[in-house]
Amino acid sequence: MTPDAAARIRAALDRLAGDLPALGLAVSGGGDSVALMHVAAGWARGRRVMVATVDHGLRDGSAAEAEEVARAARALGLPHATLLWRRDTQAGNLMAQARDARLRLLSGWAQRNALPAVALGHTANDLAETLVMRLARGSGVDGLSAMADWRDAFDMRWLRPVLDVGRAELRDWLRTRQIDWIDDPTNDNADYDRVRARQAIASLGLDVAGLARSAAHIAEARDALADYAALVSKEAEARQGSLTLSRAALREAPPEIRRRILVAACRWVTGADYPPRRATLTHALAAVMAQGRVTMDGAMISPTATGLRFTREAAAALRSPPATGAIWDRRWRIEGLAPGQHVAALGPGPLSRLSWRDSGLLRDEAAASPGIWQGQALLAAPLLREAPEWTLRPLRAASDFRRLVKAH
C-alpha cells in the first residue's frame, strides 16, 4: 500500500468516524483487515478502538488464527475479543448463514462495549467481485451498485473505509513493514461464488479499478432512484406502529419507484434487515394496486379509502418470542414491566371483549398489537385500552421510513 493509499484510508476514517468517540474493527487476520487495523491504530489519536475476530469454527486452525490476531492487536495496544459461532443447522446456504452470524456477533459485541460503529476491511477488489457475481445472478440496480461506505443493519452502523484501495496495494504495504497476515485457504476454493468471480476477473484480465468505477456509477443511479422514491412517499404517515401511504402517489410512480417504497414500508413495519425477494414484491405490487390485501414477509398491506396501510401481520407477531425486557418484536419499546410480566402479541382471542373497533385499528392490526401478560393472564392491551401502568412507544417514526427509502 503506497503512502497515498494509507492516507486515503485515514481520510476515509476521518470522514466516516471522525466524530465518533470509539470504533470497533472486525479483523479476520487476512491482509485487508490486518492492514486496516494497523492504519486505524495510528489514526485513533486518543479514540477508543477495539478489535474483534469471529471464529466460525468451519475449518481446522481457526482458533489459532484468532489468537494470532489477538496478539497482533495487543501489540498495537488495542483490546481484542474472539467471538465464537457454531452452526446450529446443516441446511441452507452456509456462506449466507456465516455472514449473518458474523454481523450479529459483531453487532452484539459492539453494543456491549458502547461502540457506535464497526469498520470492515472490504476493498476495491470486493467491489469488483461483487459486481461480477451479481451480474451473473441477473441483479438489478441495487445489487449491481457499489458497496456503500457505510450502512445500518443488524442494529449497528458498518463502515468500509478501505473501498478506495486495492488488495495488492494493501499487501505491498504489509510486506514493506514486515507485517504478517493469514491467507485463508477457502479464498482459493472455486466452490464459492466469490472465488469464481475473482478467478474470472484474473483470467479475463479485467481492471479491478475500472469495475469498481462502474459499480460506483451504478450507485449514483441507485441514489437518484432513492431520491425520487423519497419524494413520491414524502406524505407517509406513521401511527401506532403502522404506516399509511397515498395510493394515488404510488399509482402515478414508475414500477421501480413503487417497488422501492414497498420494500422500505415492509422493512419499517417488521424491522427486517433484508428486503423481500423481488418476485414476491412483483406479485404484491400487482395485488396492491388492484386494491387487494396482501401479506408479505411478516407485513400486511391493506387498502384504505385513499391509501395503503402497512401493518404487522398477526401470525408473524404471534410467532415473535415474548419479551420481558425493553424491546418486543423489533417494533415496540416497553417500560413499566414488573417481575413475572411479559409482552407478547395480543392475538385474536381477546378482541371480542376489548372493543377493538374503537381503537381505529384494523382487526388483524389489533391482533398483532402488544399485550401485557402474566403467565396466561392478559393484564392490558395498551393500544386498545388505556393502561397508564405501562408505556409503549414504536421503535420507528416516519423519519425512519424516509431513511429506509434511501437506504443502501
C-alpha positions as CSV (number, residue, x, y, z in Angstrom):
1,M,0.0,0.0,0.0
2,T,1.5,3.3,-1.1
3,P,1.6,6.2,1.4
4,D,-1.1,7.8,-0.7
5,A,-3.3,4.7,-0.2
6,A,-2.7,4.8,3.6
7,A,-3.6,8.5,3.5
8,R,-6.8,7.6,1.7
9,I,-7.8,5.2,4.4
10,R,-7.1,7.7,7.1
11,A,-9.1,10.3,5.2
12,A,-12.0,7.8,4.9
13,L,-11.8,7.1,8.7
14,D,-11.9,10.9,9.3
15,R,-14.9,11.2,7.1
16,L,-16.8,8.2,8.4
17,A,-15.7,8.0,12.0
18,G,-14.0,11.3,12.8
19,D,-16.8,12.4,15.1
20,L,-17.1,9.1,16.9
21,P,-15.6,8.6,20.4
22,A,-14.9,5.0,19.8
23,L,-14.7,2.5,16.9
24,G,-14.8,-1.3,16.5
25,L,-12.7,-3.1,14.0
26,A,-13.6,-6.5,12.5
27,V,-10.3,-8.3,11.8
28,S,-10.2,-11.8,10.4
29,G,-6.4,-12.0,10.1
30,G,-6.4,-11.6,6.3
31,G,-4.3,-8.9,4.7
32,D,-7.2,-6.5,4.1
33,S,-8.4,-6.3,7.7
34,V,-4.9,-6.5,9.2
35,A,-3.8,-3.5,7.2
36,L,-6.9,-1.7,8.3
37,M,-6.1,-2.5,11.9
38,H,-2.6,-1.1,11.6
39,V,-3.7,2.1,9.9
40,A,-6.6,2.6,12.3
41,A,-4.3,2.1,15.3
42,G,-2.2,5.1,14.1
43,W,-5.2,7.1,13.2
44,A,-7.0,6.7,16.5
45,R,-5.3,9.6,18.3
46,G,-6.9,9.0,21.7
47,R,-10.1,7.4,20.4
48,R,-11.1,4.1,21.9
49,V,-10.5,1.4,19.3
50,M,-11.3,-2.2,19.9
51,V,-10.8,-5.3,17.7
52,A,-12.9,-8.5,17.3
53,T,-12.4,-11.7,15.4
54,V,-15.2,-14.1,14.6
55,D,-14.2,-17.7,14.7
56,H,-16.7,-19.6,12.6
57,G,-15.2,-22.9,13.5
58,L,-15.6,-24.1,9.9
59,R,-12.0,-25.3,9.5
60,D,-9.0,-26.6,11.5
61,G,-6.8,-23.8,12.8
62,S,-9.4,-21.1,13.0
63,A,-9.0,-20.7,16.8
64,A,-5.2,-20.4,16.4
65,E,-5.7,-17.8,13.7
66,A,-8.0,-15.8,16.0
67,E,-5.3,-15.9,18.7
68,E,-2.7,-14.6,16.2
69,V,-5.0,-11.6,15.6
70,A,-5.4,-11.1,19.3
71,R,-1.6,-11.0,19.7
72,A,-1.2,-8.5,16.9
73,A,-3.9,-6.3,18.3
74,R,-2.4,-6.3,21.8
75,A,1.0,-5.4,20.3
76,L,-0.7,-2.3,18.9
77,G,-2.4,-1.5,22.3
78,L,-5.8,-2.5,21.1
79,P,-8.2,-4.7,23.2
80,H,-9.3,-7.8,21.3
81,A,-12.2,-10.3,21.6
82,T,-12.8,-13.6,19.9
83,L,-16.5,-14.2,19.0
84,L,-17.4,-17.9,18.5
85,W,-20.1,-19.1,16.1
86,R,-21.2,-22.7,15.9
87,R,-23.6,-23.6,13.1
88,D,-26.9,-24.9,14.6
89,T,-28.2,-26.4,11.3
90,Q,-26.7,-28.1,8.3
91,A,-29.5,-26.8,6.0
92,G,-29.4,-23.7,3.9
93,N,-26.6,-21.5,2.4
94,L,-23.5,-21.9,4.6
95,M,-21.9,-18.7,3.4
96,A,-25.0,-16.6,3.9
97,Q,-25.5,-18.1,7.4
98,A,-21.9,-17.4,8.3
99,R,-22.1,-13.8,7.0
100,D,-25.3,-13.0,9.0
101,A,-23.9,-14.8,12.1
102,R,-20.7,-12.7,11.8
103,L,-22.6,-9.4,11.6
104,R,-24.9,-10.4,14.5
105,L,-22.0,-11.4,16.7
106,L,-20.1,-8.2,15.9
107,S,-23.1,-6.1,16.5
108,G,-23.7,-7.6,19.9
109,W,-20.1,-7.2,20.8
110,A,-20.1,-3.6,19.7
111,Q,-23.2,-2.8,21.7
112,R,-21.9,-4.4,24.8
113,N,-18.8,-2.2,24.6
114,A,-20.6,1.0,23.7
115,L,-19.0,1.1,20.2
116,P,-21.2,3.2,17.8
117,A,-19.8,1.7,14.6
118,V,-17.7,-1.2,13.3
119,A,-15.2,-0.9,10.5
120,L,-14.9,-3.7,7.9
121,G,-11.9,-4.4,5.6
122,H,-13.7,-4.5,2.2
123,T,-11.5,-3.3,-0.7
124,A,-11.9,-2.2,-4.3
125,N,-11.4,-5.9,-5.2
126,D,-14.5,-6.7,-3.2
127,L,-16.4,-4.1,-5.2
128,A,-15.3,-5.6,-8.5
129,E,-16.0,-9.2,-7.4
130,T,-19.4,-8.3,-6.1
131,L,-20.3,-6.6,-9.4
132,V,-19.3,-9.7,-11.4
133,M,-21.1,-12.1,-9.0
134,R,-24.3,-10.1,-9.2
135,L,-24.2,-9.7,-13.0
136,A,-24.2,-13.5,-13.2
137,R,-27.3,-13.6,-11.0
138,G,-29.2,-11.0,-13.0
139,S,-29.3,-8.5,-10.2
140,G,-31.0,-5.1,-10.6
141,V,-29.6,-1.6,-9.9
142,D,-29.3,-2.1,-6.1
143,G,-27.4,-5.4,-6.4
144,L,-25.0,-4.0,-9.0
145,S,-24.3,-0.8,-7.1
146,A,-21.1,-0.4,-5.3
147,M,-21.0,-1.3,-1.6
148,A,-21.8,1.8,0.4
149,D,-19.0,3.1,2.5
150,W,-21.5,3.0,5.4
151,R,-24.8,1.3,6.1
152,D,-27.0,0.5,9.0
153,A,-28.0,-3.2,9.6
154,F,-28.3,-5.6,12.5
155,D,-28.8,-2.7,14.8
156,M,-25.3,-1.3,14.1
157,R,-23.5,1.1,11.7
158,W,-21.0,-0.6,9.5
159,L,-18.1,1.4,7.9
160,R,-16.0,0.5,4.9
161,P,-13.0,2.9,4.9
162,V,-10.8,0.7,2.6
163,L,-13.1,0.7,-0.5
164,D,-10.8,3.1,-2.4
165,V,-7.7,0.8,-2.1
166,G,-6.9,-2.4,-3.9
167,R,-5.9,-5.7,-2.3
168,A,-2.5,-5.8,-3.9
169,E,-1.7,-2.3,-2.5
170,L,-2.6,-3.5,1.0
171,R,-0.3,-6.5,0.8
172,D,2.6,-4.5,-0.6
173,W,2.3,-2.1,2.3
174,L,2.3,-5.0,4.8
175,R,5.3,-6.6,3.2
176,T,7.2,-3.3,3.3
177,R,6.6,-3.2,7.1
178,Q,7.2,-6.9,7.6
179,I,3.7,-7.4,8.9
180,D,2.3,-10.9,8.7
181,W,-1.2,-11.8,7.7
182,I,-3.2,-15.1,7.3
183,D,-4.1,-16.5,3.9
184,D,-7.5,-18.3,4.2
185,P,-7.4,-21.4,2.1
186,T,-11.1,-21.0,1.2
187,N,-10.0,-18.0,-0.9
188,D,-8.8,-20.5,-3.5
189,N,-11.9,-22.8,-3.3
190,A,-13.8,-22.5,-6.5
191,D,-16.9,-23.9,-4.8
192,Y,-17.7,-20.4,-3.7
193,D,-19.2,-17.7,-6.0
194,R,-16.8,-15.0,-4.9
195,V,-13.7,-17.1,-5.6
196,R,-15.1,-17.9,-9.1
197,A,-15.7,-14.2,-9.7
198,R,-12.2,-13.4,-8.6
199,Q,-10.7,-16.1,-10.9
200,A,-12.9,-14.8,-13.8
201,I,-11.6,-11.2,-13.3
202,A,-8.0,-12.5,-13.3
203,S,-8.4,-14.8,-16.3
204,L,-10.1,-12.2,-18.4
205,G,-7.6,-9.5,-17.4
206,L,-10.3,-7.2,-16.2
207,D,-9.3,-4.0,-14.5
208,V,-10.4,-4.0,-10.9
209,A,-10.3,-0.3,-10.6
210,G,-12.5,0.0,-13.7
211,L,-15.0,-2.5,-12.4
212,A,-15.1,-0.6,-9.1
213,R,-15.8,2.7,-11.0
214,S,-18.6,1.0,-12.9
215,A,-20.2,-0.1,-9.6
216,A,-19.8,3.5,-8.3
217,H,-21.6,4.9,-11.4
218,I,-24.5,2.4,-10.9
219,A,-24.6,3.5,-7.3
220,E,-25.2,7.1,-8.4
221,A,-28.2,5.9,-10.4
222,R,-29.4,4.0,-7.4
223,D,-29.2,7.1,-5.3
224,A,-31.1,9.1,-7.8
225,L,-33.9,6.5,-7.8
226,A,-33.9,6.6,-4.0
227,D,-34.3,10.3,-4.0
228,Y,-37.3,10.0,-6.4
229,A,-38.9,7.4,-4.2
230,A,-38.4,9.6,-1.1
231,L,-40.1,12.4,-3.0
232,V,-43.1,10.2,-4.0
233,S,-43.6,8.9,-0.5
234,K,-42.9,12.2,1.4
235,E,-46.5,12.3,2.8
236,A,-46.2,8.9,4.5
237,E,-47.9,8.9,8.0
238,A,-46.9,6.8,10.9
239,R,-49.3,6.0,13.7
240,Q,-49.1,3.4,16.5
241,G,-46.6,1.2,14.7
242,S,-48.3,1.3,11.3
243,L,-47.7,3.3,8.2
244,T,-50.1,4.8,5.6
245,L,-49.1,5.8,2.1
246,S,-51.0,7.6,-0.6
247,R,-52.2,5.1,-3.3
248,A,-52.6,7.9,-5.8
249,A,-49.0,8.9,-5.5
250,L,-47.9,5.3,-5.8
251,R,-50.1,4.7,-8.9
252,E,-48.5,7.6,-10.7
253,A,-45.0,6.4,-10.0
254,P,-43.0,4.0,-12.2
255,P,-42.9,0.4,-11.1
256,E,-39.3,0.6,-9.8
257,I,-40.2,3.5,-7.6
258,R,-43.2,1.7,-6.2
259,R,-41.1,-1.4,-5.5
260,R,-38.6,0.7,-3.5
261,I,-41.3,2.3,-1.5
262,L,-42.9,-1.1,-0.7
263,V,-39.5,-2.5,0.4
264,A,-39.0,0.4,2.8
265,A,-42.5,0.2,4.1
266,C,-42.3,-3.5,4.8
267,R,-38.9,-3.2,6.5
268,W,-40.2,-0.3,8.5
269,V,-43.1,-2.4,9.9
270,T,-41.1,-5.6,10.6
271,G,-37.6,-4.3,11.4
272,A,-36.2,-6.8,8.9
273,D,-32.5,-6.5,7.9
274,Y,-33.1,-7.6,4.3
275,P,-35.9,-6.7,1.8
276,P,-38.4,-9.2,0.5
277,R,-37.5,-11.1,-2.7
278,R,-38.1,-9.3,-6.0
279,A,-40.5,-12.0,-7.3
280,T,-42.6,-11.7,-4.1
281,L,-42.6,-7.9,-4.4
282,T,-43.7,-8.1,-8.1
283,H,-46.8,-10.2,-7.2
284,A,-47.5,-8.0,-4.2
285,L,-47.4,-4.8,-6.3
286,A,-49.9,-6.1,-8.7
287,A,-52.3,-7.2,-6.0
288,V,-51.9,-4.0,-4.0
289,M,-52.6,-1.7,-7.0
290,A,-55.7,-3.8,-7.7
291,Q,-56.8,-2.9,-4.1
292,G,-56.3,-6.4,-2.7
293,R,-55.0,-7.2,0.7
294,V,-51.5,-8.8,0.7
295,T,-49.3,-10.3,3.4
296,M,-45.5,-10.3,2.7
297,D,-42.6,-11.2,4.9
298,G,-44.4,-10.5,8.1
299,A,-46.2,-7.3,7.0
300,M,-49.8,-6.8,5.9
301,I,-50.7,-4.3,3.2
302,S,-54.4,-3.2,3.3
303,P,-56.2,-0.8,1.0
304,T,-58.0,2.2,2.7
305,A,-60.2,4.8,1.1
306,T,-57.3,6.8,-0.3
307,G,-54.2,4.9,0.7
308,L,-52.4,1.8,1.6
309,R,-52.0,0.7,5.3
310,F,-48.8,-1.2,6.2
311,T,-49.3,-3.2,9.5
312,R,-47.7,-6.1,11.2
313,E,-49.1,-9.5,10.1
314,A,-50.9,-11.0,13.2
315,A,-49.5,-14.5,12.6
316,A,-45.9,-13.2,12.4
317,A,-46.4,-11.2,15.6
318,L,-47.7,-14.3,17.4
319,R,-44.5,-16.1,16.4
320,S,-42.4,-13.4,17.9
321,P,-40.9,-14.5,21.2
322,P,-42.4,-12.9,24.4
323,A,-40.2,-10.2,25.9
324,T,-39.5,-9.4,29.5
325,G,-37.1,-6.6,28.6
326,A,-37.5,-3.3,26.8
327,I,-37.9,-4.4,23.2
328,W,-40.5,-6.7,21.7
329,D,-40.9,-7.9,18.1
330,R,-38.3,-5.3,16.9
331,R,-41.2,-2.8,16.9
332,W,-42.0,-1.7,20.4
333,R,-40.2,-0.3,23.4
334,I,-41.9,-1.1,26.6
335,E,-41.5,0.4,30.1
336,G,-43.1,-0.5,33.4
337,L,-43.0,-4.3,33.3
338,A,-43.0,-5.8,36.7
339,P,-41.3,-9.1,37.6
340,G,-43.3,-12.0,36.1
341,Q,-44.8,-9.9,33.4
342,H,-44.0,-10.1,29.7
343,V,-45.1,-8.7,26.3
344,A,-46.5,-10.8,23.6
345,A,-48.9,-10.4,20.7
346,L,-52.5,-9.9,21.8
347,G,-53.8,-12.4,19.3
348,P,-57.4,-12.7,18.0
349,G,-58.9,-14.4,21.1
350,P,-59.2,-11.4,23.4
351,L,-60.5,-8.9,20.8
352,S,-64.2,-9.6,21.3
353,R,-64.1,-8.3,24.8
354,L,-61.8,-5.3,24.1
355,S,-63.9,-3.1,21.7
356,W,-61.1,-3.1,19.3
357,R,-63.1,-1.2,16.6
358,D,-63.0,1.9,18.8
359,S,-59.2,2.0,18.6
360,G,-59.2,2.8,14.9
361,L,-57.0,-0.3,14.2
362,L,-57.8,-3.0,11.6
363,R,-58.8,-6.3,13.2
364,D,-55.5,-8.1,12.3
365,E,-53.6,-5.0,13.3
366,A,-55.2,-5.1,16.7
367,A,-54.4,-8.9,17.0
368,A,-50.7,-8.1,16.2
369,S,-50.6,-5.3,18.8
370,P,-48.7,-5.8,22.1
371,G,-50.4,-7.3,25.1
372,I,-49.1,-7.2,28.7
373,W,-49.3,-10.7,30.2
374,Q,-48.6,-12.5,33.4
375,G,-48.5,-16.2,32.7
376,Q,-51.6,-16.9,30.6
377,A,-53.5,-13.9,32.0
378,L,-53.9,-10.8,29.9
379,L,-53.3,-7.7,32.0
380,A,-53.6,-5.0,29.4
381,A,-53.8,-4.2,25.7
382,P,-52.3,-0.7,25.7
383,L,-53.2,0.2,22.1
384,L,-56.9,-0.8,22.6
385,R,-57.5,0.4,26.1
386,E,-55.6,2.9,28.2
387,A,-53.1,1.3,30.6
388,P,-51.1,4.0,32.4
389,E,-49.0,1.5,34.3
390,W,-47.1,0.7,31.1
391,T,-45.6,2.9,28.5
392,L,-45.3,1.7,24.9
393,R,-43.5,3.5,22.1
394,P,-42.9,2.4,18.5
395,L,-39.3,2.0,17.7
396,R,-39.6,3.7,14.3
397,A,-41.1,7.0,13.3
398,A,-42.0,8.4,9.9
399,S,-38.4,9.8,9.6
400,D,-37.1,6.2,9.9
401,F,-39.2,5.3,6.9
402,R,-37.7,8.1,4.9
403,R,-34.3,6.8,5.9
404,L,-35.1,3.3,4.7
405,V,-36.4,4.6,1.4
406,K,-32.9,6.0,0.8
407,A,-31.0,3.1,2.5
408,H,-28.2,1.3,0.6
